[in-house]
Amino acid sequence: MFAAIAQSARNVHNESLPQSLLASNAAAGQPSVTLVSGGGGIFWKGKVCTISAGATSESVTVLSIAGDVVTFTTNLANAYTTAAGAKLA
């Protein structure tokens, strides 16, 4: 029984978090990002997310979602580019 519980815990730990790539670059100082088509559907108001590209990342909290545009409660501290593989998770 304990083996099954341990395996279940490993499976949950290894699952990837929902994430979406940015559809366009996001400048520092702006409060929102545009995700690739359908990306907005995996986030919700109040969700704490991580936006990242390469070695740069920060935590953001979702204020609202309109289609694939996600707006945060604060402005971004850093810029994120699609060329660097920017994503929201």
Summary of the structure (lengths in Angstrom):
residues: 89
radius of gyration: 15.1
end to end distance: 33.2
largest distance: 51.4
contacts: 240
relative contact order: 0.28
helix: 22%
strand: 36%
